[in-house]
Amino acid sequence: MSSNDAGTTLRPEPVATPDSAFFWEGAARGELLIKQCDACKMLWHPPRPMCPNCHATKMVPARMSGRGIVYSWAMPIHPFPHGFSTPPIVALVDLEEGPRIVSNVVGVDPRAMKEGLRVEVSFEAAEGNKFVPVFRPLAEGSV
Amino acid sequence: MATPQTAIVGIGQTEFSKNSGRSELQLAAESIKAALDDAGLTPADVDGLITFTLDGSDEVGVARCLGIPDLKYASRIPNGGAASVATIFHAMSAVASGTCDVVVVWRAMNERSQYRFGQPVMRGLIPTGGGSTFMEWCLPYGAQSPASWEALTAQAYMSRYGVTNADFGLVSVLLRKHAATNPAAWFYGKPITIEDHQASRWIVAPSLRLLDCCQESDGGVAVVIARADRARDLRQKPVHILGAVTNMRFNHEIVSDYYHTKDLTHLEISDRVRERLTAATGIAPRDTQVAMIYDNFTPQIYLQLEAFGFCGPGEARDYIKDGNLELTGRSPLSPNGGHIGEGYIHGMNLITEGVRQARGTAVNQVANVENVFLASGVAGAIIGAA
């Protein structure tokens, strides 16, 4: 388990590959990015270097609205995951633009966790001066 | 169905433990030697070797241990434990094509004493996870173990069909009952109740408790495949490979199979395996007499029962409750106790039990077995009488 100077446990540094580095770099700027084919405009996640729809290799990061809906979730308890001080809520989030991503839902009581929860993106620090997109319950009444 | 050209002619295994006290290479060599002895073959007869991409022993090392003089073929199968039944397809293909006369499949691991699949990982493994992209996308979010990856699918199934964790426990209780009368099982003599299951701690809430998880085990298993005409002259009753198929479909992953469709409550990839296997053999999985189905976690039994056609979508709970998976039921499940009860040698100890059931020599022998269904999600096989 690792800590920063404030004594806060930091999540593990993301594994960045040549095809995925844009995602984590975007998170550091507070942007949720998904690769989009420049030719056919299809959004693809997890990202890959060629569009399987039209075989273009120009895949351009597109900024998402950050809103989505929880499809499924789980709370790893034992063995306790590295880089967390309380059990994280891991979720599959379906973005309103379509792609599904693995992330966390934060700021929610696990007893209130459920599929269909509407969420919006937020960003949290990770080891290595990196940031990752996470999600918070969408405030009531917001659109 | 065409006349089967290949057969499983030998099986071998070490003990299944939590601390083997010897190298993985030794476990591999001992299990292969046992399988060749079982078949009545020698290392000089072996001309092909197959294992998993994840296996820690290499082909040169195995050949050096056994004194295998001349290999024509060696390959490694991806997709983690889903490779297990896929190895049977690859061995069948190597023999049926005429490339090989005798192929040995092995898997040996100190998966409890040397490393543990159930422990959370941060890095150090291949980022793509070998057939999955889960490493890079899951680890920063605390999904760092197979149970956490599996739970995201399990929860979707529970939510859709109103299934509870106690319902998943039906699988644990059944497999521990089978293991309790199998002296080779780690949990020999140790059945559990549903209350024991519900008292076990959460691994991933609210879907998986400790007793929903397979074991972590040390051990080695080997299987020998040969031409059917040669099999007739060997030591054991041949167990023919009536059909074996494996599938890799667009946008599917292995344990983190989140992207292929919006609805994760059905294993579309296993549908395809069932269809192709039934077309190849003329036999549906549910019309076999024993079902050896990969049990890494209890929900996988639910999902595979449905996709392989034992019951309809959402019907697995009732199918189990009705006693269909008991030794005297319609589709006895893993009479050795499976990975949950016997040991976890990455699917291969389910194949050896399937062979024993087809031979009629198992400890928990099911009556009147003609055919056995082997399944590991992305792969399936039907073995038995020609």
Contacts between the chains, C-beta under 8 A, distances in Angstrom:
chain1	res1	chain2	res2	distance
A	11	B	140	5.1
A	11	B	141	7.3
A	11	B	142	7.0
A	12	B	122	4.5
A	12	B	123	7.1
A	12	B	139	5.4
A	12	B	140	5.4
A	12	B	144	7.8
A	13	B	123	7.9
A	13	B	140	7.3
A	14	B	136	6.7
A	14	B	139	7.4
A	14	B	140	4.7
A	15	B	123	6.4
A	15	B	127	4.6
A	15	B	135	5.9
A	15	B	136	4.1
A	15	B	139	6.5
A	16	B	136	7.5
A	17	B	127	5.7
A	17	B	128	7.9
A	17	B	136	6.4
A	20	B	136	5.8
A	45	B	259	7.5
A	46	B	133	4.6
A	46	B	136	7.8
A	46	B	137	6.1
A	46	B	259	7.1
A	52	B	250	7.2
A	71	B	156	6.6
A	71	B	262	7.4
A	71	B	264	7.6
A	72	B	152	4.9
A	72	B	153	7.2
A	72	B	155	4.6
A	72	B	156	4.2
A	72	B	159	7.3
A	72	B	264	6.8
A	73	B	152	7.2
A	73	B	155	6.1
A	74	B	143	7.4
A	74	B	148	6.0
A	74	B	151	3.5
A	74	B	152	5.3
A	74	B	154	7.8
A	74	B	155	5.7
A	74	B	204	4.9
A	74	B	205	7.5
A	74	B	207	6.2
A	75	B	202	8.0
A	75	B	204	6.4
A	75	B	205	4.5
A	75	B	206	7.3
A	76	B	120	7.7
A	76	B	142	5.6
A	76	B	143	6.5
A	76	B	144	7.2
A	76	B	145	6.9
A	76	B	147	7.3
A	76	B	148	4.3
A	76	B	151	7.6
A	76	B	203	7.6
A	76	B	204	5.1
A	77	B	201	7.6
A	77	B	202	4.7
A	77	B	203	6.6
A	77	B	204	6.5
A	77	B	205	5.7
A	78	B	201	6.0
A	78	B	202	6.7
A	78	B	203	5.4
A	78	B	210	7.8
A	79	B	118	6.9
A	79	B	119	5.7
A	79	B	120	5.5
A	79	B	145	6.8
A	80	B	120	7.4
A	81	B	120	4.9
A	81	B	142	3.8
A	81	B	143	7.5
A	81	B	144	4.8
A	81	B	145	7.7
A	81	B	148	7.4
A	82	B	120	5.5
A	82	B	122	4.8
A	82	B	142	7.9
A	82	B	144	6.2
A	83	B	122	7.3
A	83	B	140	7.6
A	83	B	142	7.0
A	84	B	142	5.2
A	87	B	142	7.7
A	87	B	205	7.6
A	88	B	141	6.4
A	88	B	142	3.7
A	90	B	138	7.5
A	90	B	141	5.2
A	90	B	142	5.9
A	90	B	143	4.5
A	90	B	148	6.2
A	90	B	151	7.8
A	90	B	152	6.7
A	91	B	152	7.8
A	92	B	152	5.5
A	92	B	156	7.8
A	92	B	258	5.6
A	92	B	264	7.9
A	94	B	262	7.0
A	100	B	258	6.0
A	100	B	259	6.1
A	100	B	262	7.4
A	101	B	137	7.3
A	102	B	134	7.9
A	102	B	137	4.9
A	102	B	138	5.4
A	102	B	141	5.9
A	102	B	143	6.6
A	102	B	152	7.6
A	102	B	256	7.7
A	102	B	258	6.9
A	103	B	141	5.9
A	104	B	141	5.0
A	104	B	142	7.0
A	110	B	205	7.4
A	115	B	155	7.6
A	115	B	156	7.4
A	115	B	159	5.1
A	126	B	140	5.5
A	130	B	140	7.9
A	132	B	140	4.9
A	132	B	141	7.2
A	134	B	141	7.7
